[in-house]
């Protein structure tokens, strides 16, 4: 069977806010069925960083996540601003959140956080040669700690389910594969 895209017949917005937009679409499926209430969350794209310091340690951040009600150990990164490119955005986020600048930066993965209900992408970058060049410059709602781990410690954190953010777990898979290529 050939899988075909669905045809959007109409759309209307239920919520349009800074951080999230909720759209409802009327769709025509390939078999002719009309689906008149398909809900789509529109988000900006995100960038995440597999960020290695000059001495090979990986930078992670720990912060409270209200929707999940958890203290979360995560990769640095965040929302891309407007038409900001991914590399520029991830470098900006790293300086803001961690104060680190990096010598190299390359895109290693493009992921869809949840393509069933959301339209955004997450770009995962692999950065090396990180050095502390700035003080943190956090957004008003950000309260986070910067932590450094060896690659083996990160592997243990993953094995022990200590990193709960699934997009970041997927990004770490790509990052660890990139580290293996460097050996």
C-alpha positions in Angstrom: 0.0 0.0 0.0 1.2 3.5 -0.9 1.1 6.0 2.0 -0.1 9.4 0.8 -0.2 12.8 2.4 -3.6 14.1 3.6 -5.1 17.2 2.0 -5.8 20.2 4.2 -9.2 21.7 3.3 -9.4 24.3 5.9 -7.8 25.6 9.1 -8.7 27.8 12.0 -6.8 28.9 15.1 -8.1 28.2 18.6 -5.1 29.7 20.5 -2.3 31.9 19.2 0.2 32.7 22.0 3.9 33.4 22.2 5.0 29.8 23.1 2.2 27.7 21.6 -0.4 27.9 18.9 -3.3 25.4 18.6 -4.8 25.0 15.1 -7.7 22.7 14.1 -7.6 21.4 10.5 -10.3 19.9 8.3 -8.6 17.1 6.3 -9.4 14.9 3.4 -7.8 11.5 3.7 -6.6 9.5 0.7 -9.6 7.1 1.0 -12.0 10.1 0.8 -12.9 10.4 4.5 -13.2 13.9 5.8 -11.7 14.5 9.2 -13.0 17.9 10.5 -11.2 18.2 13.8 -7.5 17.4 13.6 -5.7 19.4 16.2 -2.2 20.6 15.5 0.2 22.3 18.0 2.4 24.9 16.2 5.7 25.5 18.0 8.9 27.2 16.9 11.8 25.0 16.0 14.3 24.0 18.7 18.0 23.4 18.8 19.8 21.1 21.3 23.5 20.8 21.9 25.8 17.8 22.4 28.5 20.2 23.8 31.9 19.0 24.7 34.4 21.1 26.6 38.1 21.3 25.7 38.8 18.5 28.1 36.1 16.3 26.6 33.4 16.7 29.2 29.8 16.9 28.2 27.8 19.9 29.4 24.3 19.2 30.7 21.9 21.5 32.5 19.6 20.8 35.4 16.3 22.7 35.8 12.7 22.4 37.0 10.1 21.6 34.3 6.7 22.7 35.4 4.4 20.8 33.0 6.1 17.5 34.0 6.7 18.6 37.6 10.2 17.3 37.5 13.8 18.4 38.1 15.2 17.5 34.7 18.8 16.8 33.6 18.9 17.9 30.0 21.0 19.1 27.1 21.5 22.8 26.7 19.4 24.4 24.0 16.1 26.0 23.3 13.8 27.8 20.9 15.1 29.3 17.7 14.2 33.0 17.5 12.2 34.0 14.4 14.1 33.1 11.3 17.3 32.4 13.2 19.4 29.5 11.8 20.0 26.4 13.9 23.7 26.9 14.3 23.4 30.5 15.3 20.6 29.6 17.7 22.4 26.8 19.4 25.5 28.9 19.8 23.4 31.7 21.3 21.6 29.3 23.7 24.9 27.8 24.9 26.3 31.3 25.7 23.1 32.3 27.4 22.6 29.1 29.4 26.1 28.0 30.1 28.5 30.8 29.3 30.5 28.5 27.0 31.7 29.1 23.4 32.8 26.4 21.1 35.4 25.9 18.3 33.4 23.5 16.1 29.7 23.0 15.5 27.9 20.6 13.1 24.4 19.4 12.6 24.1 15.7 13.4 20.3 15.1 13.6 17.0 16.7 12.7 14.1 15.2 14.7 10.3 15.8 15.0 9.4 15.8 18.7 5.9 14.5 17.9 4.8 14.7 14.3 1.4 13.3 15.1 0.4 16.5 17.0 3.1 19.1 16.5 4.7 20.7 13.5 8.1 21.7 14.8 11.6 20.2 14.4 14.5 19.8 16.8 18.0 20.3 15.4 20.8 18.5 17.3 24.3 20.0 17.0 27.6 18.5 18.0 30.0 21.1 19.4 33.6 20.6 20.6 36.3 22.7 22.1 34.1 24.5 24.6 35.5 27.1 27.0 33.9 29.4 29.5 33.8 32.8 27.9 30.8 34.5 29.4 28.6 34.6 32.5 25.2 33.0 32.2 22.5 35.3 30.8 19.3 33.5 31.5 15.8 34.3 30.4 13.5 35.6 33.2 11.9 32.2 33.7 15.1 30.1 33.5 16.7 28.9 36.7 19.3 26.2 35.9 22.6 24.7 36.9 25.4 23.9 34.5 27.0 20.5 35.1 29.8 18.7 33.3 30.0 14.9 32.9 32.4 12.5 31.3 31.1 10.5 28.4 31.0 7.3 30.5 29.0 9.2 33.2 26.5 10.2 30.5 26.2 6.6 29.4 25.5 5.6 33.0 22.9 8.4 33.4 21.1 7.0 30.3 21.3 3.4 31.5 19.9 4.4 34.9 17.1 6.5 33.3 18.3 9.7 34.9 17.7 11.8 31.7 13.9 11.9 31.2 13.5 14.3 28.3 12.9 12.0 25.4 14.1 14.4 22.7 17.4 14.8 24.5 17.7 11.0 25.0 17.4 10.7 21.2 19.9 13.5 20.6 22.3 11.9 23.0 22.2 8.7 20.9 23.3 10.6 17.9 25.9 12.5 20.0 27.4 9.3 21.4 27.6 7.8 17.9 29.5 10.9 16.8 31.9 10.5 19.7 32.5 6.9 18.7 33.5 8.1 15.2 36.1 10.4 16.7 38.0 7.5 18.3 
